Amino acid sequence: MNRHVVILHRWRDRHARYEDYLDHRTHHVSYVTTALARDSVPAEAAAVVVVPATDDTEAVWRAVTDLRARFGPPARLVALNEGDLDTAAAVRERLGCAGQTPAELARYRDKLTMNRIVAEAGVPTPRFADAPDAEAVRAFTDRHGLPVVVKPRRGTASRGVLRLASAADLTQLAALPPEPRLVQEYCPDDIVHIDGLWTGDRLGPWRASRYVNTCVDFTQGQALGSVEIDDPGLLAALGEFTARVAGALSNEAWVFHLEAFVGTGPAGRPAISFLEAGYRVGGAEIPFVWREVHGIDLMRAAADIQLGRSPDLPVPERWRTGGWLLVPSPVPAPCRVISHDLPAPQDPAEAPYAAVVPAVGQVIPRVGGYEHVGARFRFRGDSSGEVEKAVLRTAAQFRLECAPQPEHTGGGRPACGLDR
């Protein structure tokens, strides 16, 4: 008997290869998507419903209700983008369909709940507190000092994140719209991201990477890159840390995108503390680098988990080193591409192996996330140093010229990643 599976889909590119994860000829696989992402839906889809946004819960509910009338109640609802996890959980609960509910998702989406669980497990975590209002933030700074970071408890893409460095900065709190927030000690250490699979009792394949700039820098117009780490000592410490965090958050399988602060502790050993974790494959070019450089489809594992299957991913005998680079548009989106140029390097090893650059005349839409940006590049090599050199060379030499669209009213650069 055919099952009905609904997929929430928002990518224009091939971040996920749904037809590889689920036989579209055997099952009724229907899609709820956006106009931008419509063309990347597999041709074998049983039906496609376009909504204004896949994180619009009521619009998605209406779409799923229509699909349920056509194909029967969905056995599963799959959402692989972090921005759609809350919507998917809410719709599952209303349907009575198997899969993660809002209560089960909370530990991965509510930063206060997440930090409490990790801290109670004994993992080093910067001091934090609930921040329902400005007075709570002031009380925290009275106890712990400045600077601090204030951010939405359920935020994504660095939305609404404030760094408050002085007492005068506290006046910025008055302008914030009402929303549950977290206040946290500011940590000046470098930020790394760790991506991979937790099987339920141990780490499956995983990789750790250091950022070139930060996601907050990206929202302010700077390029953002990432280079996988090949330092054995640091990787050993990060592996132990990652297993503690992943196990604290779940004794079931999950695909993670974890961020951590890395400083220097006693005797020069790494001092690692928790920033936050996402219940999903990392964003930017991470799913592509994993498939193209490492031969592993993390999206398949995430889909397997949501479909009620046990993920099974290979672990390479030898890892190559991957990296990526995002370049923001030089003017806020929506904007039209006027020209772009990347001189060929003298050393071919410094060239990206893949580039996604909008064509001249193409409009870069004003869409959150890091798919619709000025340009995206992917790199591979035999060492972190080699890949970082290529990332920095591309960031320095790539040129992009864009013109604002007349309907643009200001604000809103594309943003990235988990909050800082």
Legacy VTK file of the C-alpha trace (Angstrom):
# vtk DataFile Version 3.0
C-alpha trace
ASCII
DATASET POLYDATA
POINTS 420 float
0.000 0.000 0.000
1.329 3.417 -0.946
2.245 5.750 1.889
1.633 9.472 1.696
4.679 11.534 2.710
4.685 15.339 2.711
7.954 17.258 2.303
8.442 20.930 3.195
10.995 22.258 0.717
12.502 25.746 0.409
15.824 25.396 -1.481
16.261 26.411 -5.114
19.491 24.389 -5.319
19.965 20.668 -4.722
20.727 20.757 -1.006
18.658 17.587 -0.596
18.130 14.773 -3.113
14.710 13.647 -2.012
14.238 11.151 -4.855
17.287 9.254 -3.514
15.793 9.066 -0.025
12.265 7.972 -0.886
10.890 6.021 -3.848
8.505 8.476 -5.500
7.014 5.714 -7.660
6.096 3.494 -4.731
4.799 6.234 -2.423
2.691 9.357 -2.820
5.347 12.015 -2.106
3.838 15.490 -2.136
5.606 18.810 -1.646
4.784 22.106 0.018
7.208 24.673 -1.345
7.718 28.286 -2.423
7.721 29.874 -5.856
11.529 30.228 -5.704
12.042 26.555 -4.877
9.347 25.098 -7.140
11.701 24.185 -9.988
13.917 21.981 -7.797
11.059 19.714 -6.708
11.544 16.230 -8.231
9.536 15.659 -11.394
8.128 12.458 -9.856
6.296 14.367 -7.090
2.701 13.260 -6.644
1.628 16.890 -6.169
3.110 20.290 -5.390
1.452 23.112 -3.452
3.122 26.530 -3.461
2.859 28.697 -0.330
4.235 32.196 0.362
6.679 30.788 2.939
7.299 27.324 4.338
7.566 28.723 7.874
4.023 30.159 7.611
2.324 27.524 9.738
-1.240 28.338 8.743
-0.421 28.422 5.017
1.382 25.090 5.331
-1.512 23.623 7.308
-3.962 24.607 4.556
-1.659 23.072 1.942
-1.287 19.824 3.902
-5.053 19.690 4.452
-5.525 19.868 0.681
-2.932 17.151 0.097
-4.485 14.961 2.791
-7.833 15.154 0.997
-6.163 13.959 -2.214
-3.796 11.264 -0.939
-4.944 10.425 2.557
-3.389 11.275 5.933
0.392 11.687 5.725
2.362 8.901 7.371
5.342 11.254 7.716
6.124 14.936 7.251
9.742 15.769 6.398
11.413 19.175 6.886
15.198 19.420 6.502
15.705 23.184 6.770
16.008 24.566 10.301
13.576 27.364 9.486
10.853 24.785 8.852
11.333 22.540 11.899
8.862 24.415 14.099
6.211 24.453 11.376
6.653 20.749 10.675
6.393 19.847 14.369
3.223 21.933 14.804
1.583 20.398 11.726
2.521 16.861 12.814
0.886 17.464 16.167
-2.313 18.742 14.553
-2.360 15.776 12.173
-1.539 13.206 14.830
1.210 12.049 12.472
4.382 10.232 13.579
7.516 12.288 14.080
8.960 15.035 16.220
6.464 17.186 18.142
6.940 20.782 19.357
7.715 19.527 22.871
10.365 17.130 21.553
11.870 19.818 19.333
12.129 22.427 22.099
15.548 21.311 23.358
17.010 22.013 19.910
15.137 25.247 19.166
14.719 27.005 22.526
18.165 28.290 23.419
17.318 28.567 27.126
16.193 24.935 27.308
19.182 23.832 25.215
21.724 25.638 27.410
20.152 24.313 30.608
20.331 20.706 29.405
23.933 21.024 28.244
25.060 22.874 31.393
23.348 20.320 33.660
25.329 17.607 31.860
28.529 19.293 33.025
29.527 20.727 29.646
31.303 24.117 29.923
28.836 26.839 28.934
29.079 30.646 29.207
26.799 31.911 31.978
23.281 32.597 30.749
19.779 33.448 31.937
16.259 33.970 30.708
15.786 37.559 29.506
12.050 38.254 29.287
12.609 42.000 29.569
15.217 44.754 29.859
15.228 44.525 33.643
16.294 40.882 33.493
19.216 41.818 31.241
20.254 44.628 33.591
20.060 42.285 36.566
22.294 39.798 34.725
24.878 42.472 33.905
24.828 43.648 37.525
25.786 40.123 38.609
28.147 39.134 35.808
29.283 42.344 34.146
29.588 43.377 30.497
29.795 42.632 27.623
26.826 40.315 27.091
24.915 38.933 24.124
21.122 39.120 23.980
19.308 36.980 21.411
15.902 35.462 20.682
15.417 32.089 22.319
14.046 30.642 19.074
15.937 32.794 16.608
17.791 31.797 13.465
20.129 33.581 11.051
21.526 36.000 13.653
18.145 37.745 13.742
17.835 40.226 16.571
21.208 39.386 18.152
22.721 42.242 20.179
26.141 42.546 21.726
25.983 45.004 24.612
29.436 46.210 25.616
28.655 49.143 27.895
25.927 50.481 30.169
24.964 52.940 27.435
24.254 50.024 25.079
21.496 48.806 27.389
19.244 51.536 25.969
19.030 49.439 22.771
16.844 46.951 24.631
13.915 49.371 24.630
13.634 49.169 20.836
13.357 45.367 20.713
9.923 43.896 19.917
8.470 41.628 22.609
9.837 38.097 22.265
11.361 35.463 24.601
15.110 36.097 24.801
18.293 34.766 26.339
21.138 36.811 27.831
24.604 35.282 27.855
28.148 36.191 28.755
30.083 37.374 25.732
32.895 34.950 24.871
35.769 36.351 22.781
37.140 32.935 21.784
37.134 31.666 18.214
33.994 29.881 17.027
34.054 26.497 15.331
31.248 24.426 13.894
31.029 20.658 14.138
28.762 18.708 11.799
27.838 15.067 11.688
25.687 12.229 12.982
25.033 11.069 16.539
23.859 7.453 16.363
22.191 7.485 19.776
25.182 6.235 21.772
28.256 7.359 19.814
29.481 9.665 17.091
29.084 8.587 13.505
30.973 10.525 10.807
31.727 14.105 11.857
33.870 17.056 10.833
34.970 20.190 12.669
35.637 23.506 10.921
36.827 26.962 11.871
35.108 30.054 10.550
36.814 32.716 8.474
34.976 35.764 9.845
31.600 35.148 11.537
27.956 34.940 10.611
27.372 38.290 12.307
30.137 39.771 10.135
28.288 38.400 7.121
25.085 40.242 8.032
27.206 43.415 8.085
28.579 42.911 4.585
31.732 40.829 5.047
32.468 37.515 3.367
32.051 34.369 5.461
34.154 31.256 5.028
34.852 27.959 6.720
37.803 25.560 6.636
37.830 22.018 8.021
40.323 21.420 10.832
43.143 18.902 10.475
44.951 19.447 13.815
44.886 15.980 15.490
45.108 17.324 19.036
42.301 19.818 18.584
40.153 17.256 16.767
40.540 14.786 19.632
39.323 17.410 22.120
36.485 18.489 19.850
35.374 14.895 19.329
35.121 14.283 23.066
33.268 17.583 23.533
30.853 16.870 20.671
29.968 13.430 22.000
29.156 14.933 25.419
26.879 17.583 23.916
25.149 15.278 21.428
24.543 12.645 24.088
23.261 15.210 26.587
20.662 16.447 24.114
19.472 13.035 22.912
19.897 9.282 23.315
18.386 8.858 19.851
19.973 9.391 16.457
20.177 12.931 15.176
22.119 14.965 12.623
23.730 17.975 14.273
25.214 21.347 13.451
26.987 22.320 16.658
28.850 25.538 17.381
31.420 25.976 20.126
33.930 28.474 21.440
37.568 27.343 21.353
40.201 29.103 23.453
43.429 28.117 25.166
43.385 26.502 28.591
46.053 25.344 31.055
49.261 23.990 29.504
48.087 25.194 26.111
45.284 22.637 25.884
42.076 23.581 24.024
39.410 25.161 26.230
36.056 24.399 24.589
32.654 25.721 25.629
29.170 25.379 24.209
27.520 27.979 21.983
24.485 26.227 20.497
23.307 23.289 18.416
20.894 22.767 15.551
18.861 19.637 14.850
19.723 19.603 11.168
22.440 19.488 8.552
24.645 22.567 8.658
23.782 25.338 6.235
25.782 27.292 3.667
27.726 24.824 1.468
28.055 22.114 4.132
25.721 19.536 2.540
27.483 19.960 -0.819
31.005 19.712 0.641
30.048 16.540 2.525
28.670 14.916 -0.641
31.310 16.151 -3.091
34.470 16.019 -0.956
33.666 13.240 1.528
31.148 11.129 -0.408
28.590 11.309 2.441
25.027 12.633 2.185
24.150 14.038 5.610
20.740 15.062 4.261
19.987 11.379 3.659
20.635 10.645 7.339
18.407 13.543 8.431
15.649 12.341 6.089
16.000 8.745 7.317
15.493 9.875 10.915
12.352 11.850 10.044
11.043 8.903 8.031
11.460 6.590 11.023
14.480 4.743 9.635
17.906 4.157 11.182
20.563 6.230 9.421
23.624 4.396 8.188
26.477 6.532 6.879
29.977 5.439 5.825
33.089 6.724 7.598
35.951 7.351 5.138
39.297 5.716 5.836
40.933 8.991 4.830
39.318 12.420 5.017
40.196 15.172 2.579
39.803 18.783 3.685
36.876 20.868 2.507
35.880 24.473 2.832
33.443 27.068 1.559
32.961 30.798 1.100
29.879 33.026 0.950
30.086 36.537 -0.477
27.179 38.865 0.353
25.645 41.135 -2.246
27.368 44.559 -2.228
23.996 46.303 -1.868
20.988 44.974 0.068
18.739 42.536 -1.766
16.702 42.517 -3.894
19.340 43.639 -6.364
20.285 42.967 -9.978
23.727 41.620 -10.903
25.624 44.069 -13.138
28.976 42.278 -13.344
31.223 39.789 -11.592
34.837 38.710 -11.941
37.253 36.254 -10.336
40.755 36.267 -11.857
42.195 32.793 -12.410
44.855 31.949 -9.788
48.432 31.175 -10.768
48.208 28.035 -8.648
45.231 25.860 -9.729
44.990 24.505 -6.176
43.754 27.953 -5.084
40.698 27.823 -7.361
37.309 26.779 -5.990
36.142 23.460 -7.382
32.546 24.762 -7.539
31.044 28.238 -7.779
27.439 29.443 -7.687
27.427 32.996 -9.025
24.232 34.682 -10.262
24.321 35.498 -13.971
24.568 39.089 -15.142
21.023 40.439 -15.166
19.770 37.989 -12.542
17.991 39.378 -9.494
19.216 38.264 -6.083
15.992 37.955 -4.071
15.477 39.209 -0.553
15.215 35.852 1.162
16.595 34.904 4.568
19.306 32.273 4.822
22.476 31.827 2.856
21.430 30.268 -0.419
20.405 33.504 -2.153
23.568 35.551 -1.623
26.075 37.335 -3.840
28.125 34.207 -4.561
28.926 30.776 -3.111
32.196 28.856 -3.526
33.405 25.400 -2.495
36.983 24.194 -1.990
38.916 20.989 -1.356
42.526 20.146 -0.670
44.918 18.026 1.339
45.300 20.349 4.340
43.582 23.141 6.241
46.353 25.524 5.260
45.903 24.802 1.562
42.132 25.254 1.692
42.283 28.395 3.823
44.723 29.980 1.385
42.263 29.340 -1.448
39.328 30.706 0.558
41.187 33.910 1.450
42.440 34.411 -2.101
38.924 34.061 -3.524
37.440 36.410 -0.914
40.081 39.037 -1.693
39.869 38.870 -5.494
36.216 38.185 -6.321
34.370 41.270 -7.513
30.589 41.621 -7.744
28.632 44.686 -8.833
24.893 44.913 -8.216
22.210 47.587 -8.536
19.282 47.901 -6.121
15.858 47.029 -7.439
13.366 49.941 -7.461
10.940 48.164 -5.122
13.625 47.793 -2.433
12.773 49.757 0.713
15.935 49.172 2.719
17.402 46.812 5.289
17.781 43.080 5.341
21.011 41.610 4.069
20.847 37.866 3.662
21.881 36.298 6.945
23.506 33.044 7.916
23.920 30.223 10.306
23.099 29.879 13.950
23.063 32.905 16.235
26.239 34.214 17.766
LINES 1 421
420 0 1 2 3 4 5 6 7 8 9 10 11 12 13 14 15 16 17 18 19 20 21 22 23 24 25 26 27 28 29 30 31 32 33 34 35 36 37 38 39 40 41 42 43 44 45 46 47 48 49 50 51 52 53 54 55 56 57 58 59 60 61 62 63 64 65 66 67 68 69 70 71 72 73 74 75 76 77 78 79 80 81 82 83 84 85 86 87 88 89 90 91 92 93 94 95 96 97 98 99 100 101 102 103 104 105 106 107 108 109 110 111 112 113 114 115 116 117 118 119 120 121 122 123 124 125 126 127 128 129 130 131 132 133 134 135 136 137 138 139 140 141 142 143 144 145 146 147 148 149 150 151 152 153 154 155 156 157 158 159 160 161 162 163 164 165 166 167 168 169 170 171 172 173 174 175 176 177 178 179 180 181 182 183 184 185 186 187 188 189 190 191 192 193 194 195 196 197 198 199 200 201 202 203 204 205 206 207 208 209 210 211 212 213 214 215 216 217 218 219 220 221 222 223 224 225 226 227 228 229 230 231 232 233 234 235 236 237 238 239 240 241 242 243 244 245 246 247 248 249 250 251 252 253 254 255 256 257 258 259 260 261 262 263 264 265 266 267 268 269 270 271 272 273 274 275 276 277 278 279 280 281 282 283 284 285 286 287 288 289 290 291 292 293 294 295 296 297 298 299 300 301 302 303 304 305 306 307 308 309 310 311 312 313 314 315 316 317 318 319 320 321 322 323 324 325 326 327 328 329 330 331 332 333 334 335 336 337 338 339 340 341 342 343 344 345 346 347 348 349 350 351 352 353 354 355 356 357 358 359 360 361 362 363 364 365 366 367 368 369 370 371 372 373 374 375 376 377 378 379 380 381 382 383 384 385 386 387 388 389 390 391 392 393 394 395 396 397 398 399 400 401 402 403 404 405 406 407 408 409 410 411 412 413 414 415 416 417 418 419
